[in-house]
Amino acid sequence: MEAFGTFLPLILIFAVFYFLLIRPQQRKVKQHKEMLSNLKRGDKIITSGGIIGTINKVSDNRELILEVSENVEIKIAPGMVADLYSMPEMIKKDLPKQDKNNKSGFSGLFTKKK
């Protein structure tokens, strides 16, 4: 019974590490593999090196041909894809359009009143 009591803190530490570190990392790896398998022509991606481009072709030997600028294409390995690049489009839609006459916030504090 004493042997169990000495190993109990070690077992608890391992359980905490499993639920806080190992399990979330396994989930993230699974999501990344799923995202890589669902890549298709026309997807806008960002690479792990920070290059943003549009997929033009997915080759049979799992190379991606990425258009980074007009008439500029590069080949990359699918493992170098960090994420789909769709965030700015969502941000543009969600931002409210502000009136030029509406002086809200700090800029309205420092202007002359009529």
C-alpha positions in Angstrom: 0.0 0.0 0.0 2.9 2.3 0.7 4.3 1.8 -2.8 1.1 3.0 -4.3 1.2 6.1 -2.2 4.7 7.0 -3.4 3.7 6.6 -7.1 0.4 8.5 -6.7 1.9 12.0 -7.3 3.8 10.7 -10.3 0.6 9.2 -11.8 -1.3 12.4 -11.1 1.4 14.5 -12.8 1.3 12.2 -15.8 -2.5 12.5 -16.0 -2.3 16.3 -15.9 0.3 16.4 -18.6 -1.8 14.1 -20.8 -4.9 16.2 -20.6 -3.2 19.5 -20.8 -0.4 18.9 -23.3 -0.5 15.5 -25.2 -4.2 15.2 -26.0 -4.7 18.8 -27.4 -1.5 18.3 -29.5 -2.9 15.1 -31.0 -6.2 16.9 -31.8 -4.3 19.7 -33.5 -2.2 17.2 -35.6 -5.4 15.4 -36.6 -7.1 18.6 -37.7 -4.0 19.6 -39.7 -3.9 16.2 -41.5 -7.6 16.6 -42.3 -7.0 20.1 -43.7 -4.1 18.9 -45.9 -6.2 16.0 -47.3 -9.0 18.5 -48.2 -6.9 21.0 -50.1 -8.1 21.7 -53.6 -7.5 24.0 -56.5 -8.5 27.6 -55.8 -7.8 27.4 -52.0 -5.9 30.4 -50.6 -3.2 29.2 -48.2 -0.4 30.4 -46.1 2.8 28.4 -45.8 4.9 27.8 -42.7 7.4 30.3 -44.3 4.7 33.0 -44.5 4.1 32.9 -48.2 0.5 33.5 -49.2 -0.9 32.1 -52.4 -3.6 30.3 -54.3 -3.3 26.6 -55.2 -3.3 26.1 -59.0 -2.7 22.4 -59.1 -2.3 19.4 -56.8 0.0 16.9 -58.4 -0.2 13.1 -58.1 3.1 12.9 -56.2 1.6 15.3 -53.6 3.2 18.5 -54.7 1.3 21.7 -54.7 1.7 24.4 -57.4 1.1 27.7 -55.7 0.5 31.0 -57.5 2.0 33.7 -55.3 1.7 36.6 -57.8 0.4 37.0 -61.3 2.4 34.6 -63.5 4.6 33.5 -60.6 4.2 29.9 -59.5 6.2 27.8 -57.0 6.1 24.1 -56.0 5.7 23.3 -52.3 5.3 20.2 -50.3 1.9 19.8 -48.7 3.5 19.6 -45.2 4.6 23.2 -45.6 1.0 24.4 -45.6 0.4 26.1 -42.3 -3.3 27.1 -42.7 -6.0 28.2 -45.0 -5.9 31.9 -45.5 -9.4 33.1 -45.2 -9.3 35.3 -42.2 -9.1 38.8 -43.9 -12.2 38.1 -45.9 -14.2 37.4 -42.7 -12.7 40.5 -41.1 -13.8 42.7 -44.0 -17.3 41.4 -43.8 -17.6 41.8 -40.0 -16.2 45.3 -39.8 -18.9 47.9 -39.6 -18.6 50.8 -42.0 -17.9 54.0 -40.1 -19.2 57.4 -41.1 -16.6 60.1 -41.7 -18.9 62.6 -39.9 -19.2 60.3 -36.9 -16.5 61.4 -34.5 -16.6 58.5 -31.9 -13.7 57.3 -29.8 -10.7 59.3 -28.9 -10.5 61.2 -32.1 -13.7 63.0 -31.3 -12.3 64.2 -28.0 -9.6 66.3 -29.5 -11.5 68.0 -32.3 -12.9 71.5 -32.2 -16.6 71.7 -31.6 -18.8 73.8 -33.8 
